[in-house]
Amino acid sequence: MMTTTKQTMAHQATQRASDRPKDGSVSSHAGPPCSCVGRRDTQHSGRPLPARYASVAFLAMALVALTNQACGGNARPSLDPVGDQTATVGVQMNLLIQGRDPDGDALVFSLSVPSIHDINQRTHPPRFESFGPNAAYLLWTPVASDVGLHQFEVTASDGQAKTTITFTVTVKSGNAVPVFREPTGSGTTLDLSHQQCLDVDIVVEDADSPEVDISLQDPIETGYDFTQDDPLAGTFSWCPEADQVDAASRYTLNLAANDRDGHVTTKKYVIVLRKDLDTNCPGEAPQVTHVPPADAETLDDIVIQAQVKDDKGVANAPVLYYSTEQPADQAHPDFTKFVQVIMSRTSGDPTNGQYEGIIPNPVVSDPTGTTKTLYYFIEATDDDDEKGDCDHRTTSPDGNVYQVAVTRPAGSSQFKLCRTCWSDVQCGDQGLCIIMGGGDGFCLPRCGNGQSCPTDTTCTDSALESIDEVSDKVCTPDSGSCQEPCTDDSYEDNDDMSQAKDVSSQEIDNLHLCGSGATGMDEDYFTFTVNQQTQATVTLVFSDSDGDIDLELLDHQGKSVAESSSITDNEEVNLCLQPDQYYVDVMSYSTYVNAPYNLIVDLKPGGCCIDDDKEDDDQPAQAHSVQSGDSFDNMSICDDDDWYSIALQPGDKVVVDLLFDQADELGDLDIHFYDRDGWTDLTPCPPCFLDNGQSATSDEHLEYTVDQAGTYFVVVHPFQDAQNTYMIGFEVQHGT
């Protein structure tokens, strides 16, 4: 896997500090002034030195070297040779350039390619990612017009002297790329009411590679496990922990397949954690309105549209489940038998939005006249209870599934440039379905028999293999991508820490994150400095339907401080920062993104909530064991729960007193009592127990009698992200 931007942040900071021009000053010393002599002063005209002078010449050269050091002289840097390289249109070349400098100076690298005169003026030019003070990765993604042979000239400078090496890069139009055959769809659902763990088979095909390297990419959640037990396959497993289930209902699995020949295909797979929701909760459930499409004789994909309304807004985009097998129990379908598609919002907002899901045509590979029935349903969930499970879920249709019959017609579809496809027949007789960067198939016109190419496309110099294993030359877009062009914002270029734009407490509108299979991901960096302890909130405001954006906060060394990487609208980090320079990294794990966003940086010096010395105690596994008579003072709540465990016998009554001062809701603390499994809240709020641990005033008192032996949990919970200090005491009254 190539080195990512994050892995080189610390080295970039070192490089910037070393890139100052040298002033050539000479250190003062006793004795007569020295006369700096270059190496050329010791060189002979070319005739062999007489033997009697050899030792004298050696001493003279050594004296010159010492004199140069004393007088501030500079030795020329060197670069390791680089062999000839091969690059592919639309695939990023990742080449390590290794240099050395005898004086220990940091090197600055530059590139010249005489045969590509505009290479450094492009929207996404080649760039060097620092790898220590004397090395860098040359990153470059060629486009279709670069096909051919080019002489690359890389120069390294230490501020005074330069060294240049040359090597040849042959750009090819492309070749077979890895294709993910399994898993299908855009994700899967783990129904926690039936099972606690998930296994996903990963299968890759590559027409010209007998083996590919399959790997997981960030974010890699705790417990993610992948084993590649076959040259083209592996198994992903995950058993989410209780705190992960509480923290989010959806997680992303980012897969990458590398054929070791310059082709990397990625797949984003969404894991939905479906748990039982509380009943009799206040608020309204989402309303799903859907009209099933008519039965069709078509090679086109099946478009499913729905309108979703909710009084407070849905938590995530609705999920479309489909199958070509009729479910055994249509009122209670088995989620493991359905393919999952995360629907995209095409208009509106989370309170009233139009959504669309695409089901691949099920008969494109079947004989003419074949008919298959699609069975499907839609689920939408709101987020009325941000901290608990008192949300609402709507399944449409209720207690049944929708059906639509699809029949394979004769012939093939009419060709359309860059339409998404799953089979060559969807591209007509004039085109092929070609897998491009990101693993998606697109219709491209053939040009193998001398046919001309459409405007802004170029015929490949060699045949490519289609998704149905048909080989022919095709016309590829000059941009290297079939995606709509993305226009960068006025803050570019700010693609790494060295280019970060300085911000403070402000809102910046009209920003744009761009990325495609041809240009790679365009990360946006911003920076700010805090001079005292500061409560910082950094927010990205965007619509996930435009593209999934993620947020990471880094310190001055490039080390991650906090991150937010959901698959919903908006991202936010909120934490107490110590004096330092910080960097905001706006990124996306999606291969393609064309997303506008706003950045809000809110810095409030002082006022930070400081955790107590018992942290981390935010989940059952971290709970502090207590017994009757224990008490703790000077405890703190900072936006998270504090867990305590206590062993009880049948008939025992636990009595808990929580003492704190509350001026408003921002300091309101409550007590919750959890069952032995650490999952079941025996005193949920809502409905709240105002006289038993969950009032809206200072101090709380809870009493609870258990009827079974075991270890239970007392949880101090901040109401609506409150912050406060408290004292807590425990008493156990034994039953008779």
N, C-alpha and C positions, 0 to 999 in steps of 0.2 A: 504494500500500500504506500502511496506516495506520502511524503511528509506534508502535513497540513499546516495552514497558517499558524494555528495555535502552538504547534510544536516548535516554532521558530521565533516566537515573540521575544523571548528573553535575549536571543542572539541579535535581533534587530536593534534592541535598545543599546547593546554593546557597540554595534557597528556605528550607530549615529554618533555616539560619544567619541568615536575614533576617527571620524571623517573630517576633522579640522585640518586645514592646510598647515604644513610645517613652516616655521619662520626661519629655519636655518641658523638660528642663533648658536653661539659657541659658549660653552661653559667657561667661566673665568678660572684661571689657575695661575700658580706662581711660575716665574721664568719668562723667557721671551715669547712673543706671540707666535702661534703655530701657523704653518702654511699648509692648507688642505691640498692634498694631491689626489687626483683621480687615478683609477687603475690603469688608464691608458698611459700614464706617465712612466710606468714600469715596463710597458710592452716593448719588445725588440722589433726590429724591422722585418723579422721573419727568418733571418739566418740563425742557425743553431748557435747557442752560447758556448763559448769554450768551457771546458770542464772546470777550469780554475775559477770561472766566474759563477758557476751554478749555485754554490752555497751563498755567495754574495747576493745573487738575484733573489733567492728564496727569502733571505733576511730582509731585503729591501721591500719585497711584496708584503711580508708580514708587518713591517714597520708602517707601510702605507695604510694597511687595514686598520692598525691601531690608531694611526693619526686621524683617519676618517671618522672613527668612533669618537675620539676626543673632540674633534672639530664639528660634530653634528652632521657628518656625512650620511649619505643614504644609499643603501644597497637595493638593487633592482629586485622586485618580486618575481616569482616564477609561477607557472601554471602546469599542472599535470597534463599530459597529452590526452586528447579525446578522440576516440575512434569514430569512424563513419556511423551515422545514425539514420534510422528510418522512422518517419512520422506518418500519421494518417489523418486525413481531413476529418475535422470534428472531434478528434481525440487529443486531449492535452498531452504534450510531450513533457516529460519530467526528467531532466538531465542534471546530474551533480557535477558542478565545476569545482575542482579542488585546487587551491593555490597555497603559496607559502611566501612569507616575507622574513628575511634574515633579521630585520630590525624589530620584528614583532608588531608592525603596523597593521591595522585593519585594512582590508582591501575593498575597493568599490568596483563593481563589475558593470560593463556596458557591452552592447551587442550591435554589430553592423552586418547587414546582409545586402550586398550590392545588387543582387538580382531581384530583391523585393524592396523597392525604393520607399514604399510607404509603411513598412512593417512597424516602425516606431511611432507612427502617427495614427494608427488605427484606434477605434473605440476601445478595443481590448488588445493592446500591444503585448509583446513578450515582456516578462518581468523576471527579476531575480529575487528569490526568497532566501534571505540570509540563513546560513547554517554554520554558526560560529564566525569568528572574525575573518577567517581566510577561506571560506567556502560558501557556495550558494547553489540553490537549485534554479536552473533555467526552466521556466514554465512558458510554454507556447502552444496555442491551439491553431493549427493551419486551417485555412478555408479552401474552397474548391479551386480558386485561382492560383493557389500555391503549388499545385501538383507539378512535380518535376524535381530537378537537381539544383541544390543551392549551396553556396559556400558561406558558412557561418564564421564570423570573426568575433571572438570574445576577448575583450581587453580588461585587464585588472590593473588598477592604479592604487598606489599607497599615498597619493597626494603630491608626489614629486616625480616618481618614475613609473613607467607603464610597461606591461608585457602583454603580447597578443598571441593567441593561438588560433589556428583555423582548422575546420573540419567540415565534412560534407554531410548534408541532410537531404535525404531523398523522401519527398512527400508523395504518398500513395493515396489513391481515391478512397480506399477502404477495402474491407474484406468481411468475412463472416464474423459476427459478434455473438457473444453469449446471449441466450434467450431463456428467461425464467418460464419453464413449463408448469411448475408447481412452486408455490401455491397459486391458485387462480383467484381472480377478484382482487379487491383492494384491501381485504382484511378478513378477520375471523372474529367470532364471539366466543368468549369463555363464560358459559352459564354457571355462575358460582352456586346456584341452587342445586346443581347436579354433580359438579366436579370442581376440584380446586387447582388442577394443573392442566397445562396445555402442551401438546406436541404438534409441530407443524413440519411436514415433509418438504424439503427444498430440493427441486430437481431442475437442472440447467442443461440446455442443449447448445452445442457449438459445432457448426458444420465442418470447421477445419481444425479443431482442437480436441484431442482425445482427453484432455484434462483441464479443468479450470480451478482457480482458487476462490472459494466462496467464503465470505467473511461478513461480520456484523460491523456497521458503522455507527458512530455516535448519533443520538444518545443511547448508550447501552445501560439499561436499567439493572439494578441489583437483582441477581438471580437469573438473568438471561444466560442461557447456555446453548452453544451450538457445537455440534460434532460433525465434521465432514468424514463420512465413512465410505465414500465412493468417489472416484475421480470427478463425477458430475452430480453428486447428490450429498445430502446431509440431513440432519434433524435438528430443529430448534425446539428447546424445551423451556418452560417457565412456570413456576409456582409462585404467583404474586403473594407477597406478605400482607399482613393485615393493614399496615400503615400505607402500603401502596394502593390497596383497594379503597381506603378512606381518602387518599390524596387525589385520585383521578379515576375517571371511568374509561379513559381511552389512552393507550400507549402506542408508540410507533416502533416498528421493527424495520430498520433500514438495512437491506441486504445489498451486497456487492459481489459481482462475479468477474474475475480477471482471468483472461485466457493467456496471459503472459506474452501476448503478441501486440500489446498496445491497445487492446479493447477492454473496456470496463463497462459493464451494464449494472445499473442499480435498480432496486425495486423498493418502494415504500409500502409497508404493510401495516395496517392499523389493527390493533388488538382491542376489542371492546370487552370490558369487564361488566357483565350483566349480573347484578345482584338483586335480591328481593327488596322492594321498596316498602316503607311503612305505609299503613293504611290510615284512613280517616284523617288525612292531612289537610290543612287549610290551603286555599288557592284552587286554581283551575288546571285541568289537564290540557295538554296540547290538542288542537283540532287538526286532523289530517283530512284534506279533501283531495280525492284522486279519481280520475275517470280512466279505466283501463283502455289501452289501445285496442283497435279492432284486430281480429285475426288477419294475418297478412301473408302474401306470397312475395317474399323479398329476400335480397341478400344484404340489405342494410341492417345495422344494429338496431336493437329495440330500445327506444327512448321512453323512459318512465318519468312522468312529471307529477308533482304534487304540490299543493299549497299547505303550509303549516303555520298555524297561528297559536300564540300562547300569551297570556296576560303579562307575564314577566320575561318571556323569551325562552326559547329552547337552549339547552346547555351546549349542544353540538349539532352538527348537521344530521338529519335523519339517516337511518340505515335501511338500505334496500337489500332484502334477502331473496335469492332466486334459486331454483333447481329445475332440472328437466325430469325429475322423478316425483311422482305424486306422493306427498307425505302420508304416512300411515295414519297419523292423527292430525287432521287439518286444524283442529281447535287448539292443539298443543304441539306445534311443529318442533322437531329436533333440530336445533341450530347447527349441529355438526354435519347435517345433511344438506345444508344450504350454502351457497356462495354469497359472500358479503360484499356489498358495494356501498361506499360512503357517498351519499348524494352531494351534489354541489349546488350552492345557492346561486341562482341566475339573476335574481332581483329581490328587492325588499330588504328586510332585516330580520334579526332573530325573533321579533314579535309577530311578524307577518311576512313570510318569505316564500318565493317560488323556488322549488328545488328540482333537480334533474339527476337521474341515474341512468347509466348506459349498460345494457345487458348485451354481451357479444352474441351475434346471430348464431343460433345453435345448429343450423343446417348447412353452413357454408362448405363443409367438407363432405356432405352427404350427396347421394345420387339425386338427380332431378325428380321432383315429386315427393320427396321425403317430407313428412310433417312431424314436428315435435311440439309438445306443449310445455310452455314455461309456467311454473307455479311460483308465485312471489307474494311477499307482504312487506309492509313498511312500518318501521317503529320510530317514534320520536319521544324524547325525554326532556323534561324541563329541569331547572335548577332552582326551585323555590327555596330549598333548604341548603345553603352553601356549605354548611358544616356537618350536615347529617344526611339521613336517607328519607326525609319527608318530602320527596319529589313525586312527580307524576309521569307515568309512561302510557303512551297511546299506541296500540297496535291496529293497523288498518290493513284488511278488514278485521273486525273483532270476531274472534272465534272461527276464522276461515282463512282461505288464501285466494288471491286473484289468479286468473288463468288467461293465457293468450296463446293461440296456435300459430306456429310459423312454418311455412312451406317453402321448400327449395324450388325456385323457378328454373327454367331452362336458360342457358347462356350465362353471362356475367354482368356485373354492374358497369355503368358508364364511368369512364376514367375521370377522376378529379384530383388535381395535383395536391399532395400533402394531406389528403383525407386520412384519418386513422383507419387501420385495417387489421384484420386477424388472418386473412387469407388472400391469395393472389386474385381470386375470382371477384373480390370486392374492388379491384383496381381496373377491371376491364381487360380487353385483349391488348391494349396499348401500354399497360403498366404492370409493375410488380410491387408487392408489399415488402418493403425493405425495413429491417430493424435499424433504427438510428440511435444516437446517443440517448441514454436514459431507458433503453429497452422497449420503446414504443414502436409499433409498425406504422409506416406511412406509405401512401401510394406515390411512386415515382415513375415517370415515363421511360420507356425503353429507348435506347439509342444505339443498340448493337448492330443494326443494319444500315447505319449511316443516317438515321432520322435526325432532324434538327431538334435542338432543345429549346424549351420556352425561355423567355427573357429572364435574366437573373438566375439561370441554372447552367451547369456545365456537365458535359458527358464525361463519365469516368473513363480513365485510360485502360481499365481492366474490368472484367465482369465481376459483378457482385452476386451473392446468393440470396434469394428471396426467402421469405418465411416458409414457403412450400418447396424449398430446395431447387428452385429454377435459377440458372445462372445466365446473366446477360448484363451488358452495360446499361446504366441508367443515368438520367439527368438529376444531379444533386443540386440543391439550392446553393448559391454562392456564399450565403451566410453560414452554411454548414448546419442549418437548423430549419425545421418546418414550423417553428413557433413564430408567433407574431413578434415583430421587432420591439425591443424594450428601450425606452429613452431614459438615460440616466438623469439624475437631478443635478442641481447647480453646485452641490458639495463635492462632486467627483473632481479629481481622483482621491478617494479616501479608502483605498482597498486594503490597507494594513495599518499597523500601529504607527509607523513612521509618517503616514499621511493623515492621521486622525485629525478631525476638525475640532477646534476647541469650543466647548459649550459650557454653560453654567445653568442656573435655575431658569429655564425657559422652555417654551414649546416651539418646535420647529415643524412647520407644515410642508406639504408637497414634496416629501422625499420619495425615492423610488428604489426598489431593490430589483436587480435584473440578474437573470441566469438562464443559460440554455445548454444543451448538449454540445454546442460548438464553442461557446465562449467560456464555459466553466462558471462557477459561482462568483458573483460580484458581492463580496462582503463590504459593509459600510462600517467605518470606525469613527467614533467620536471620543473626546477626552475631556475630563474636568479634574480639578485639584481641590482637595479639602485640606484646610489648615488646622482644623480642630475636629474633635469628635462630632460627627454629623449624621443625622437621620436622612437617608437618601432613598428616594423612590424614583425609579426609572421605568417609564411606561412606553410601550409601542402600541399605537392605535391603528388597526387595519382590519380589513375583512378577509377572513380565511378563504373565502370563495375566489379572491384574486390571487391567492398563493399563500402557502404556510410560511410564516416568518417566525424566527426564534431569536432569543435575546440572551447574551452572556455578558457579565461584568467581570473585567480583568483588572489586576493590579499593575503596577509599573513594570513588573517582570513578565507580564503576560500570563500569570497564574490565575486560574478561575476563582472568583470570589462568590459568585452566585449566577444562576441561570434560570430561564423560564422557557420551556419548549413544549407547550401544549399543542393540540391540533385544532384549536378554536380561535375565534377572534381575539386579538389583543394578547400581549404578554407584559408581565410586570415583575420587578424585583424590588423588595423593600427591606432594608437592613441598616444597621448602624455601621458607619465607616470610620476607621481611624485615619489620621492625617497621612495622605499619600496622593499620588497621581493615579487616576483610574481611567479605564478605557471601556467604552460601550461597543460591543461587537454585535451588529445586526446581521443575521445570516439566515440561511434556509437549508434544510436537509433535503429539500425537493430538488430534483434534477433541473426542472424548468420552473421559473418563477418570474412573474412580471407584475409586481405588487406595489401600489402606492401605500405610504404609511406616514404617520406623524410620530415624532419623538418628543416625549415630555420628561424633562429632568427637574426634579424637585429636591432641593438641598436645604435642610433645616439644621443649622449648626446647633449643637447641644441637644438635650432632650432625648438622648438614646436610652432605650430600655436595656439594662444589663442583666443577663441571665445569672441565676444563682449557681453555686458551686455543685449542685446536684444534677445539672444538665450533662448529657442528654437523658431525659426521662419522658420522652414524647410518645411512647407506645408501650404496650403490655410487656414486651420483652425487656424493656429498660426500666420497668417500674421498681421503685425502692420498697423493700420489704419493711413493714412496720408491724407493731403489736400494741396491745392495750397499754395506755399510759405514755406512748411516744408523742412528742410535739416538736415542731420545727418553726423557728423564727427567721425573719429576714429572707423569706423566699420571694421569688420574682416570677411573674408571668409576662412573657414577651411574645404575644401572638400565637403561642402554642400551648398544648396541654401539659400538665404535670401529672404523672401516674404514680400511684402507690398501691402495693399489693398487701393483702392481709388474709391470714388463714383463719377460717371460721368453722364452727361445728354446727350441726342442726339445732335450731332454736336460738342461736346467738344473735344478739342485736348489736350492730355496729353504730356508734355515735361519733359524728365528726363535727367539729367546730372550726369554721374558717373565719378569721378576723382580718378585716381590711377596711380602709377608708375609701368611700366612693363619692366623688363630686358629681359625676355624670356617667352616661353610658360607656364612655371611654375607659372607665375603671371598674366596670361591672364584672364580677367573677361569680361562677356557679359551681356547684358540686354535682357530679354524676356518679352513679354506682353501677359498675359493670359486672356481668356474670363471669363465671370461671373461664369461659372460652376467650375472653378478651374482646369479643365482638358484640355481644348483646348488651345494649344499654338498658338496664332495668329501671332507670329514671329518665327517660328521654324528654327532651325539650325542643319543640312542642310535642305533646301537651306539657307545659311546664308545671312543676310542683312548687308553687310560690311559697308555701309554708314548710318546705322540706328540701332546702338547698338551692333553690333557684328563684329567689326574689329579685327585685330590681333595686334593692337598697344595700347599704353597707352590711357586711357580715352575713354568714350563712350557717345554718344548722341542719344536719341531715341525720335521720335515723332509719335503719333498714334491718329487718329480721330475715334471716335466711333459713331455709328448710332442708338444705343439703350441705354436706361437708365439702370443703374445697378452698382454694385460694381465689378470693374476689379482688376487685380493683376499685379504688377510690380515685376519681379523676377531678382535678381542679381545671375548669374550662373557662377561657375568656369569652364573654358574650360579645359577638360581633367584633372579634380581633382586639378586645380590650387589653390594656397593659396596666399592671399594678404590682405592689408588693403585698405580702400576706404572712399570717401566722396560722398554723394548722395543728390541731390536736386530735388524737384518736382514743376511743374507749370502747371496750367490748363488754357487754353485759350478757352473761351466760344464762340460757334458758333453764327452766326446771324440768 
